[in-house]
Amino acid sequence: MNAPERFHLQFGPYAPPKVPRQQHLCCEVRGWLRVSPAWSDGRIPWPRRYRTNSLILCGDLVRAVKMESVEAICYHWGVCRNVVQNWRHALGVQEFNPGTMHLHNQSRAGSDSASQLRALMRAQHPTAILRREPTPHPAAHPLVRPANSLRVHERLARTGRHINPQLRLWTETENQLLGTAADDQIAKKINRSKSAVRARRSLLGIPAWHAVYSKPWTPPEDALLGVIPDRDLAGKLKRTFLAVQARREQMQIPPVNPQKRRSIHHAWSLNLQKIKA
């Protein structure tokens, strides 16, 4: 089913209400509301509530909620499904109203999937034997897991026969290229998909190209926290100062020589005294 049929209004047309001079409309959910000067920008413009900019449920919109499907209302009035469901609940509309039933019947009638065709053939010929056709793999379908690839390589070397010639095995040359460049560049070079290259590299434990991984902390390194100043310890462990400080605060270890920060007022007073002097 294409988009025009899916979002078609079956019981239209619908027109926005006329706003009286007092600039108030009666909403079916919230009563009398003040109308905002800016209307909605949907395919069917509609008055909004003042300040909140929510649509006012009144006029032909009430009839549309009772008769049309949720998809059609969302498409033409520019609201989400939750809003339409709340409107239906407030008005006591059933789940399968006339618009929803029409959309459901149209989608079932226009479906030509394999399961629908098998069900139709089974209804016409109850005693027939229906065989499923195997789904062919694409020519470049990869064997991602190393164990499966190694097993197929061993069988190919032992018997000289491939289990499926359409399955493409990973070679040692391709494995050596992993991690030497970006995954998308290697995928273009060896004619594979980026997801296959990334999955193969992750399974082999090869780090990504130019990737920065966090170095795990060891117990001897944790024992130095709070004993050596953070800046000196960062140079000794070849870590950043912020990493050492964050690790120390995470372990709830106090610093070696805590310095109290001066207040802004105190620093300003000292600068003023120096200027006067």
URLIN-V369114 format. One record per pair of residues at least 12 apart in sequence whose ideal C-beta (glycine too) atoms are under 10 Angstrom apart, sorted by the first residue. I is the first residue (numbers start at 0). J is the second residue. D is the distance in whole Angstrom. If there is no record, write none. Layout:
i/j/d
I/J/D
I/J/D
This chain:
i/j/d
0/102/8
0/105/6
0/106/5
0/107/10
0/108/9
0/109/5
0/110/9
1/109/9
2/70/10
2/74/8
4/102/9
4/105/6
4/106/9
4/109/8
5/68/8
5/70/6
5/71/8
5/74/8
5/102/7
5/105/8
5/106/8
6/42/9
6/67/10
6/68/9
6/70/6
6/71/5
6/72/9
6/73/8
6/74/4
6/75/7
6/102/9
7/67/9
7/68/9
7/70/10
7/71/7
7/74/9
7/75/10
7/98/9
7/101/9
7/102/9
7/105/9
8/43/9
8/63/7
8/66/9
8/67/6
8/68/9
8/71/5
8/72/9
8/74/9
8/75/6
8/98/8
9/63/10
9/66/7
9/67/7
9/68/8
9/71/8
9/97/7
9/98/5
9/100/10
9/101/6
9/102/8
10/59/10
10/62/7
10/63/8
10/65/9
10/66/4
10/67/6
10/71/10
10/96/10
10/97/7
10/98/7
10/101/9
11/43/9
11/59/8
11/62/9
11/63/8
11/66/9
11/67/8
11/71/9
11/75/9
12/43/9
12/59/8
13/43/6
13/45/9
13/58/8
13/59/4
13/60/7
13/62/7
13/63/5
13/66/10
13/67/9
13/72/10
13/75/8
13/76/9
14/43/8
14/58/8
14/59/6
15/38/8
15/39/9
15/43/7
15/44/6
15/45/6
15/46/7
15/57/10
15/58/7
15/59/8
15/60/9
16/34/9
16/45/8
16/46/7
16/55/8
16/57/6
16/58/4
16/59/7
16/60/8
17/46/10
17/58/9
18/34/5
18/38/9
18/46/6
18/55/10
19/34/9
21/33/9
21/34/9
22/34/5
22/35/9
22/36/9
22/46/9
22/49/8
23/49/9
23/55/10
24/46/6
24/48/9
24/55/5
24/56/9
24/57/5
24/58/8
25/55/8
25/56/9
25/57/6
25/58/10
26/46/10
26/48/8
26/53/9
26/54/9
26/55/5
26/56/5
26/57/6
26/60/10
26/61/10
26/89/10
27/55/9
27/56/5
27/57/6
27/58/10
27/60/9
27/61/6
27/64/9
27/86/8
27/89/7
27/90/6
28/53/10
28/55/9
28/56/5
28/57/10
28/85/8
28/86/7
28/88/10
28/89/5
28/90/8
29/48/8
29/51/10
29/53/9
29/55/8
29/56/8
29/89/9
31/55/10
32/46/9
32/47/9
32/48/5
32/49/7
32/51/9
32/53/9
32/55/6
32/56/10
32/57/9
33/46/10
33/48/7
33/49/4
33/50/8
33/55/10
34/46/5
34/47/7
34/48/7
34/49/6
34/55/7
35/47/4
35/48/6
35/49/5
35/50/7
35/51/8
35/52/6
35/53/9
35/55/9
36/49/8
37/49/10
37/52/7
38/52/10
38/54/9
39/52/8
39/53/9
39/54/6
39/55/10
39/76/7
39/77/6
39/78/8
40/77/7
41/54/9
41/72/10
41/73/9
41/74/9
41/75/6
41/76/5
41/77/3
41/78/8
42/74/7
42/75/5
42/76/8
42/77/7
43/59/9
43/60/8
43/63/9
43/72/9
43/74/10
43/75/5
43/76/6
43/77/8
44/76/9
44/77/9
45/57/9
45/58/9
45/59/9
45/60/7
45/75/10
45/76/6
45/77/8
45/78/9
46/58/9
46/60/10
53/78/9
53/82/8
54/76/7
54/77/9
54/78/6
54/82/8
54/86/9
56/82/10
56/85/9
56/86/6
56/89/7
56/90/8
60/72/8
60/76/7
60/78/10
60/86/8
61/86/8
61/89/10
61/90/7
61/92/10
63/75/8
63/76/8
63/83/10
63/86/9
63/98/8
64/76/10
64/83/7
64/84/10
64/86/5
64/87/6
64/89/9
64/90/6
64/92/6
64/96/9
64/98/10
65/86/9
65/87/8
65/90/6
65/91/9
65/92/5
65/93/9
65/96/6
65/97/9
65/98/9
66/92/9
66/96/6
66/97/5
66/98/6
66/99/10
66/101/10
67/83/9
67/96/8
67/97/8
67/98/4
67/99/8
67/101/9
67/102/9
68/83/9
68/95/10
68/96/8
68/97/9
68/98/4
68/99/5
68/100/9
68/101/7
68/102/5
68/103/9
69/82/10
69/83/5
69/84/7
69/86/10
69/87/8
69/94/9
69/96/9
69/98/8
69/99/7
69/102/9
70/83/9
70/98/9
70/99/9
70/102/7
71/83/10
71/98/6
71/99/9
71/101/10
71/102/8
72/86/8
72/87/9
72/98/8
87/99/10
113/131/8
113/132/9
113/134/10
116/129/10
117/129/6
117/131/8
135/163/10
135/165/7
136/163/7
136/165/5
136/166/6
136/167/9
137/165/8
137/166/10
137/167/9
137/192/10
138/164/9
138/165/6
138/166/9
138/167/7
139/165/9
139/166/9
139/167/5
139/189/10
139/190/7
139/191/6
139/192/8
139/195/8
140/163/9
140/165/7
140/166/6
140/167/6
140/192/10
140/195/9
141/166/8
141/167/6
141/168/8
141/169/7
141/173/10
141/191/6
141/192/8
141/194/9
141/195/5
141/196/9
141/198/8
141/199/7
142/162/10
142/163/10
142/166/6
142/167/7
142/168/6
142/169/7
142/195/10
142/199/9
143/169/8
143/194/9
143/195/6
143/196/10
143/197/10
143/198/5
143/199/6
143/201/9
143/202/7
144/169/10
144/198/9
144/199/9
144/202/6
145/169/8
145/174/9
145/199/8
145/202/6
145/203/6
146/202/9
147/166/10
147/168/9
147/169/10
148/166/9
148/167/10
148/168/6
148/169/5
148/170/9
148/174/9
148/199/9
148/202/10
149/168/9
149/169/9
150/162/9
151/163/9
151/166/7
151/168/6
151/169/10
152/168/6
152/169/9
152/170/9
152/171/10
155/168/8
167/189/10
167/190/9
167/191/8
167/195/9
169/189/9
169/191/9
169/195/9
169/196/10
169/199/6
169/203/9
170/189/9
172/189/9
173/185/8
173/188/9
173/189/5
173/191/8
173/196/9
173/199/8
174/199/8
174/200/9
174/203/7
174/205/8
175/205/10
176/188/7
176/189/7
176/196/9
176/200/10
176/205/10
177/189/10
177/196/7
177/197/9
177/199/6
177/200/4
177/201/10
177/202/10
177/203/7
177/205/5
177/206/10
177/207/9
177/208/9
178/196/10
178/200/6
178/203/9
178/204/10
178/205/4
178/206/6
178/207/7
178/208/6
178/209/10
178/210/9
179/205/9
179/208/7
180/208/5
180/209/9
181/193/9
181/196/9
181/207/8
181/208/5
181/209/8
182/194/9
182/195/9
182/196/5
182/197/5
182/198/10
182/199/10
182/200/7
182/207/7
182/208/8
183/196/8
183/197/9
184/196/9
184/208/9
185/197/10
185/199/10
185/200/9
185/208/9
213/238/10
213/242/8
214/236/9
214/237/9
214/238/7
214/242/9
216/236/9
216/238/9
216/242/9
216/243/10
216/246/6
216/249/9
216/250/9
217/236/10
219/236/10
220/232/9
220/235/9
220/236/6
220/238/9
220/243/9
220/246/8
221/246/8
221/247/9
221/249/10
221/250/6
221/252/9
223/235/8
223/236/8
223/243/9
223/247/10
224/236/10
224/243/7
224/244/10
224/246/6
224/247/5
224/248/10
224/249/10
224/250/6
224/252/5
224/253/10
224/254/9
224/255/10
225/247/6
225/250/8
225/251/10
225/252/4
225/253/6
225/254/7
225/255/6
226/252/9
226/255/7
227/243/9
227/255/7
228/240/10
228/243/9
228/254/7
228/255/5
228/256/7
229/241/9
229/242/9
229/243/5
229/244/5
229/245/10
229/246/9
229/247/7
229/254/7
229/255/8
230/243/8
230/244/9
231/243/9
231/255/9
232/244/10
232/246/10
232/247/9
232/255/9
